[in-house]
Amino acid sequence: MAEEIKQEEPAAEDKEKQEQPMTLTEKIVTAILIAYVISLIWLAGSSHWFGIW
């Protein structure tokens, strides 16, 4: 009756995957997405569209 309930720990492989640094491809994709979002914000605020700046 006095059994302890142990929580399942993620597999060692999962931990290794989570701790790996970003690959070059992931860094490039992240940089492109950030640049895209910044360009959308700039375009939406440009005087050509709404005259915000």
mmCIF file as gemmi writes it, N, C-alpha and C atoms, coordinates in Angstrom:
data_model
loop_
_atom_site.group_PDB
_atom_site.id
_atom_site.type_symbol
_atom_site.label_atom_id
_atom_site.label_alt_id
_atom_site.label_comp_id
_atom_site.label_asym_id
_atom_site.label_entity_id
_atom_site.label_seq_id
_atom_site.pdbx_PDB_ins_code
_atom_site.Cartn_x
_atom_site.Cartn_y
_atom_site.Cartn_z
_atom_site.occupancy
_atom_site.B_iso_or_equiv
_atom_site.pdbx_formal_charge
_atom_site.auth_seq_id
_atom_site.auth_asym_id
_atom_site.pdbx_PDB_model_num
ATOM 1 N N . MET Axp A 1 ? 0.811 -1.209 0 1 0 ? 1 A 1
ATOM 2 C CA . MET Axp A 1 ? 0 0 0 1 0 ? 1 A 1
ATOM 3 C C . MET Axp A 1 ? 0.853 1.272 0 1 0 ? 1 A 1
ATOM 4 N N . ALA Axp A 2 ? 2.041 1.157 0.506 1 0 ? 2 A 1
ATOM 5 C CA . ALA Axp A 2 ? 2.899 2.326 0.606 1 0 ? 2 A 1
ATOM 6 C C . ALA Axp A 2 ? 3.814 2.427 -0.608 1 0 ? 2 A 1
ATOM 7 N N . GLU Axp A 3 ? 3.269 2.247 -1.783 1 0 ? 3 A 1
ATOM 8 C CA . GLU Axp A 3 ? 4.069 2.325 -3.002 1 0 ? 3 A 1
ATOM 9 C C . GLU Axp A 3 ? 4.275 3.786 -3.399 1 0 ? 3 A 1
ATOM 10 N N . GLU Axp A 4 ? 5.491 4.074 -3.808 1 0 ? 4 A 1
ATOM 11 C CA . GLU Axp A 4 ? 5.772 5.428 -4.272 1 0 ? 4 A 1
ATOM 12 C C . GLU Axp A 4 ? 5.505 5.507 -5.767 1 0 ? 4 A 1
ATOM 13 N N . ILE Axp A 5 ? 4.866 6.593 -6.167 1 0 ? 5 A 1
ATOM 14 C CA . ILE Axp A 5 ? 4.582 6.806 -7.589 1 0 ? 5 A 1
ATOM 15 C C . ILE Axp A 5 ? 5.727 7.615 -8.17 1 0 ? 5 A 1
ATOM 16 N N . LYS Axp A 6 ? 6.414 7.021 -9.105 1 0 ? 6 A 1
ATOM 17 C CA . LYS Axp A 6 ? 7.54 7.703 -9.731 1 0 ? 6 A 1
ATOM 18 C C . LYS Axp A 6 ? 7.085 8.314 -11.052 1 0 ? 6 A 1
ATOM 19 N N . GLN Axp A 7 ? 7.475 9.57 -11.245 1 0 ? 7 A 1
ATOM 20 C CA . GLN Axp A 7 ? 7.135 10.224 -12.507 1 0 ? 7 A 1
ATOM 21 C C . GLN Axp A 7 ? 8.096 9.723 -13.57 1 0 ? 7 A 1
ATOM 22 N N . GLU Axp A 8 ? 7.558 9.523 -14.746 1 0 ? 8 A 1
ATOM 23 C CA . GLU Axp A 8 ? 8.396 9.054 -15.846 1 0 ? 8 A 1
ATOM 24 C C . GLU Axp A 8 ? 9.302 10.186 -16.301 1 0 ? 8 A 1
ATOM 25 N N . GLU Axp A 9 ? 10.581 9.872 -16.44 1 0 ? 9 A 1
ATOM 26 C CA . GLU Axp A 9 ? 11.534 10.862 -16.916 1 0 ? 9 A 1
ATOM 27 C C . GLU Axp A 9 ? 11.675 10.724 -18.422 1 0 ? 9 A 1
ATOM 28 N N . PRO Axp A 10 ? 11.871 11.833 -19.102 1 0 ? 10 A 1
ATOM 29 C CA . PRO Axp A 10 ? 12.069 11.729 -20.556 1 0 ? 10 A 1
ATOM 30 C C . PRO Axp A 10 ? 13.303 10.891 -20.86 1 0 ? 10 A 1
ATOM 31 N N . ALA Axp A 11 ? 13.265 10.241 -21.989 1 0 ? 11 A 1
ATOM 32 C CA . ALA Axp A 11 ? 14.377 9.382 -22.389 1 0 ? 11 A 1
ATOM 33 C C . ALA Axp A 11 ? 15.648 10.206 -22.538 1 0 ? 11 A 1
ATOM 34 N N . ALA Axp A 12 ? 16.786 9.562 -22.368 1 0 ? 12 A 1
ATOM 35 C CA . ALA Axp A 12 ? 18.068 10.259 -22.469 1 0 ? 12 A 1
ATOM 36 C C . ALA Axp A 12 ? 18.242 10.873 -23.856 1 0 ? 12 A 1
ATOM 37 N N . GLU Axp A 13 ? 17.725 10.203 -24.873 1 0 ? 13 A 1
ATOM 38 C CA . GLU Axp A 13 ? 17.846 10.726 -26.239 1 0 ? 13 A 1
ATOM 39 C C . GLU Axp A 13 ? 17.12 12.057 -26.373 1 0 ? 13 A 1
ATOM 40 N N . ASP Axp A 14 ? 15.947 12.186 -25.759 1 0 ? 14 A 1
ATOM 41 C CA . ASP Axp A 14 ? 15.196 13.433 -25.827 1 0 ? 14 A 1
ATOM 42 C C . ASP Axp A 14 ? 15.972 14.568 -25.157 1 0 ? 14 A 1
ATOM 43 N N . LYS Axp A 15 ? 16.598 14.272 -24.033 1 0 ? 15 A 1
ATOM 44 C CA . LYS Axp A 15 ? 17.373 15.31 -23.344 1 0 ? 15 A 1
ATOM 45 C C . LYS Axp A 15 ? 18.536 15.769 -24.214 1 0 ? 15 A 1
ATOM 46 N N . GLU Axp A 16 ? 19.205 14.822 -24.86 1 0 ? 16 A 1
ATOM 47 C CA . GLU Axp A 16 ? 20.328 15.193 -25.707 1 0 ? 16 A 1
ATOM 48 C C . GLU Axp A 16 ? 19.878 16.066 -26.867 1 0 ? 16 A 1
ATOM 49 N N . LYS Axp A 17 ? 18.721 15.754 -27.434 1 0 ? 17 A 1
ATOM 50 C CA . LYS Axp A 17 ? 18.219 16.547 -28.555 1 0 ? 17 A 1
ATOM 51 C C . LYS Axp A 17 ? 17.872 17.961 -28.101 1 0 ? 17 A 1
ATOM 52 N N . GLN Axp A 18 ? 17.321 18.111 -26.909 1 0 ? 18 A 1
ATOM 53 C CA . GLN Axp A 18 ? 16.92 19.423 -26.421 1 0 ? 18 A 1
ATOM 54 C C . GLN Axp A 18 ? 18.135 20.284 -26.079 1 0 ? 18 A 1
ATOM 55 N N . GLU Axp A 19 ? 19.252 19.679 -25.685 1 0 ? 19 A 1
ATOM 56 C CA . GLU Axp A 19 ? 20.41 20.437 -25.263 1 0 ? 19 A 1
ATOM 57 C C . GLU Axp A 19 ? 21.348 20.788 -26.402 1 0 ? 19 A 1
ATOM 58 N N . GLN Axp A 20 ? 21.101 20.266 -27.589 1 0 ? 20 A 1
ATOM 59 C CA . GLN Axp A 20 ? 21.986 20.559 -28.713 1 0 ? 20 A 1
ATOM 60 C C . GLN Axp A 20 ? 21.811 22.005 -29.152 1 0 ? 20 A 1
ATOM 61 N N . PRO Axp A 21 ? 22.9 22.666 -29.543 1 0 ? 21 A 1
ATOM 62 C CA . PRO Axp A 21 ? 22.792 24.038 -30.054 1 0 ? 21 A 1
ATOM 63 C C . PRO Axp A 21 ? 22.086 24.053 -31.408 1 0 ? 21 A 1
ATOM 64 N N . MET Axp A 22 ? 21.636 25.233 -31.777 1 0 ? 22 A 1
ATOM 65 C CA . MET Axp A 22 ? 20.938 25.361 -33.051 1 0 ? 22 A 1
ATOM 66 C C . MET Axp A 22 ? 21.887 25.07 -34.202 1 0 ? 22 A 1
ATOM 67 N N . THR Axp A 23 ? 21.368 24.388 -35.209 1 0 ? 23 A 1
ATOM 68 C CA . THR Axp A 23 ? 22.178 24.118 -36.396 1 0 ? 23 A 1
ATOM 69 C C . THR Axp A 23 ? 22.235 25.369 -37.261 1 0 ? 23 A 1
ATOM 70 N N . LEU Axp A 24 ? 23.131 25.368 -38.229 1 0 ? 24 A 1
ATOM 71 C CA . LEU Axp A 24 ? 23.276 26.516 -39.119 1 0 ? 24 A 1
ATOM 72 C C . LEU Axp A 24 ? 21.986 26.763 -39.894 1 0 ? 24 A 1
ATOM 73 N N . THR Axp A 25 ? 21.33 25.695 -40.32 1 0 ? 25 A 1
ATOM 74 C CA . THR Axp A 25 ? 20.071 25.835 -41.06 1 0 ? 25 A 1
ATOM 75 C C . THR Axp A 25 ? 19.011 26.501 -40.195 1 0 ? 25 A 1
ATOM 76 N N . GLU Axp A 26 ? 18.916 26.084 -38.927 1 0 ? 26 A 1
ATOM 77 C CA . GLU Axp A 26 ? 17.927 26.689 -38.039 1 0 ? 26 A 1
ATOM 78 C C . GLU Axp A 26 ? 18.225 28.162 -37.795 1 0 ? 26 A 1
ATOM 79 N N . LYS Axp A 27 ? 19.518 28.5 -37.685 1 0 ? 27 A 1
ATOM 80 C CA . LYS Axp A 27 ? 19.894 29.899 -37.489 1 0 ? 27 A 1
ATOM 81 C C . LYS Axp A 27 ? 19.52 30.731 -38.707 1 0 ? 27 A 1
ATOM 82 N N . ILE Axp A 28 ? 19.757 30.198 -39.902 1 0 ? 28 A 1
ATOM 83 C CA . ILE Axp A 28 ? 19.431 30.927 -41.131 1 0 ? 28 A 1
ATOM 84 C C . ILE Axp A 28 ? 17.928 31.132 -41.246 1 0 ? 28 A 1
ATOM 85 N N . VAL Axp A 29 ? 17.157 30.074 -40.986 1 0 ? 29 A 1
ATOM 86 C CA . VAL Axp A 29 ? 15.702 30.179 -41.072 1 0 ? 29 A 1
ATOM 87 C C . VAL Axp A 29 ? 15.183 31.183 -40.054 1 0 ? 29 A 1
ATOM 88 N N . THR Axp A 30 ? 15.719 31.163 -38.84 1 0 ? 30 A 1
ATOM 89 C CA . THR Axp A 30 ? 15.29 32.107 -37.81 1 0 ? 30 A 1
ATOM 90 C C . THR Axp A 30 ? 15.602 33.539 -38.231 1 0 ? 30 A 1
ATOM 91 N N . ALA Axp A 31 ? 16.786 33.767 -38.781 1 0 ? 31 A 1
ATOM 92 C CA . ALA Axp A 31 ? 17.157 35.106 -39.221 1 0 ? 31 A 1
ATOM 93 C C . ALA Axp A 31 ? 16.249 35.589 -40.349 1 0 ? 31 A 1
ATOM 94 N N . ILE Axp A 32 ? 15.911 34.701 -41.275 1 0 ? 32 A 1
ATOM 95 C CA . ILE Axp A 32 ? 15.029 35.075 -42.388 1 0 ? 32 A 1
ATOM 96 C C . ILE Axp A 32 ? 13.636 35.42 -41.869 1 0 ? 32 A 1
ATOM 97 N N . LEU Axp A 33 ? 13.121 34.631 -40.935 1 0 ? 33 A 1
ATOM 98 C CA . LEU Axp A 33 ? 11.791 34.911 -40.391 1 0 ? 33 A 1
ATOM 99 C C . LEU Axp A 33 ? 11.767 36.232 -39.634 1 0 ? 33 A 1
ATOM 100 N N . ILE Axp A 34 ? 12.809 36.52 -38.871 1 0 ? 34 A 1
ATOM 101 C CA . ILE Axp A 34 ? 12.863 37.795 -38.143 1 0 ? 34 A 1
ATOM 102 C C . ILE Axp A 34 ? 12.932 38.957 -39.123 1 0 ? 34 A 1
ATOM 103 N N . ALA Axp A 35 ? 13.745 38.825 -40.166 1 0 ? 35 A 1
ATOM 104 C CA . ALA Axp A 35 ? 13.843 39.883 -41.176 1 0 ? 35 A 1
ATOM 105 C C . ALA Axp A 35 ? 12.507 40.083 -41.888 1 0 ? 35 A 1
ATOM 106 N N . TYR Axp A 36 ? 11.802 38.991 -42.133 1 0 ? 36 A 1
ATOM 107 C CA . TYR Axp A 36 ? 10.501 39.075 -42.799 1 0 ? 36 A 1
ATOM 108 C C . TYR Axp A 36 ? 9.489 39.831 -41.936 1 0 ? 36 A 1
ATOM 109 N N . VAL Axp A 37 ? 9.452 39.517 -40.656 1 0 ? 37 A 1
ATOM 110 C CA . VAL Axp A 37 ? 8.517 40.185 -39.758 1 0 ? 37 A 1
ATOM 111 C C . VAL Axp A 37 ? 8.863 41.666 -39.651 1 0 ? 37 A 1
ATOM 112 N N . ILE Axp A 38 ? 10.15 41.978 -39.553 1 0 ? 38 A 1
ATOM 113 C CA . ILE Axp A 38 ? 10.559 43.388 -39.487 1 0 ? 38 A 1
ATOM 114 C C . ILE Axp A 38 ? 10.169 44.123 -40.758 1 0 ? 38 A 1
ATOM 115 N N . SER Axp A 39 ? 10.34 43.483 -41.909 1 0 ? 39 A 1
ATOM 116 C CA . SER Axp A 39 ? 9.975 44.14 -43.163 1 0 ? 39 A 1
ATOM 117 C C . SER Axp A 39 ? 8.468 44.359 -43.264 1 0 ? 39 A 1
ATOM 118 N N . LEU Axp A 40 ? 7.684 43.418 -42.746 1 0 ? 40 A 1
ATOM 119 C CA . LEU Axp A 40 ? 6.228 43.619 -42.743 1 0 ? 40 A 1
ATOM 120 C C . LEU Axp A 40 ? 5.835 44.793 -41.859 1 0 ? 40 A 1
ATOM 121 N N . ILE Axp A 41 ? 6.461 44.912 -40.705 1 0 ? 41 A 1
ATOM 122 C CA . ILE Axp A 41 ? 6.163 46.034 -39.81 1 0 ? 41 A 1
ATOM 123 C C . ILE Axp A 41 ? 6.554 47.346 -40.477 1 0 ? 41 A 1
ATOM 124 N N . TRP Axp A 42 ? 7.726 47.373 -41.123 1 0 ? 42 A 1
ATOM 125 C CA . TRP Axp A 42 ? 8.17 48.584 -41.798 1 0 ? 42 A 1
ATOM 126 C C . TRP Axp A 42 ? 7.224 48.939 -42.947 1 0 ? 42 A 1
ATOM 127 N N . LEU Axp A 43 ? 6.812 47.939 -43.715 1 0 ? 43 A 1
ATOM 128 C CA . LEU Axp A 43 ? 5.929 48.193 -44.847 1 0 ? 43 A 1
ATOM 129 C C . LEU Axp A 43 ? 4.568 48.7 -44.381 1 0 ? 43 A 1
ATOM 130 N N . ALA Axp A 44 ? 4.042 48.096 -43.326 1 0 ? 44 A 1
ATOM 131 C CA . ALA Axp A 44 ? 2.729 48.513 -42.823 1 0 ? 44 A 1
ATOM 132 C C . ALA Axp A 44 ? 2.778 49.931 -42.288 1 0 ? 44 A 1
ATOM 133 N N . GLY Axp A 45 ? 3.917 50.333 -41.753 1 0 ? 45 A 1
ATOM 134 C CA . GLY Axp A 45 ? 4.016 51.675 -41.194 1 0 ? 45 A 1
ATOM 135 C C . GLY Axp A 45 ? 4.553 52.712 -42.159 1 0 ? 45 A 1
ATOM 136 N N . SER Axp A 46 ? 4.859 52.305 -43.363 1 0 ? 46 A 1
ATOM 137 C CA . SER Axp A 46 ? 5.453 53.257 -44.297 1 0 ? 46 A 1
ATOM 138 C C . SER Axp A 46 ? 4.431 54.307 -44.743 1 0 ? 46 A 1
ATOM 139 N N . SER Axp A 47 ? 4.949 55.437 -45.152 1 0 ? 47 A 1
ATOM 140 C CA . SER Axp A 47 ? 4.069 56.536 -45.557 1 0 ? 47 A 1
ATOM 141 C C . SER Axp A 47 ? 3.284 56.172 -46.81 1 0 ? 47 A 1
ATOM 142 N N . HIS Axp A 48 ? 3.783 55.245 -47.587 1 0 ? 48 A 1
ATOM 143 C CA . HIS Axp A 48 ? 3.074 54.829 -48.797 1 0 ? 48 A 1
ATOM 144 C C . HIS Axp A 48 ? 1.713 54.226 -48.444 1 0 ? 48 A 1
ATOM 145 N N . TRP Axp A 49 ? 1.639 53.527 -47.294 1 0 ? 49 A 1
ATOM 146 C CA . TRP Axp A 49 ? 0.374 52.885 -46.94 1 0 ? 49 A 1
ATOM 147 C C . TRP Axp A 49 ? -0.467 53.732 -45.996 1 0 ? 49 A 1
ATOM 148 N N . PHE Axp A 50 ? 0.052 53.953 -44.804 1 0 ? 50 A 1
ATOM 149 C CA . PHE Axp A 50 ? -0.782 54.602 -43.785 1 0 ? 50 A 1
ATOM 150 C C . PHE Axp A 50 ? -0.191 55.88 -43.235 1 0 ? 50 A 1
ATOM 151 N N . GLY Axp A 51 ? 0.988 56.235 -43.601 1 0 ? 51 A 1
ATOM 152 C CA . GLY Axp A 51 ? 1.593 57.473 -43.129 1 0 ? 51 A 1
ATOM 153 C C . GLY Axp A 51 ? 1.915 57.456 -41.641 1 0 ? 51 A 1
ATOM 154 N N . ILE Axp A 52 ? 2.199 56.288 -41.078 1 0 ? 52 A 1
ATOM 155 C CA . ILE Axp A 52 ? 2.52 56.229 -39.662 1 0 ? 52 A 1
ATOM 156 C C . ILE Axp A 52 ? 3.917 56.81 -39.424 1 0 ? 52 A 1
ATOM 157 N N . TRP Axp A 53 ? 4.869 56.489 -40.301 1 0 ? 53 A 1
ATOM 158 C CA . TRP Axp A 53 ? 6.19 57.086 -40.237 1 0 ? 53 A 1
ATOM 159 C C . TRP Axp A 53 ? 6.77 57.235 -41.623 1 0 ? 53 A 1
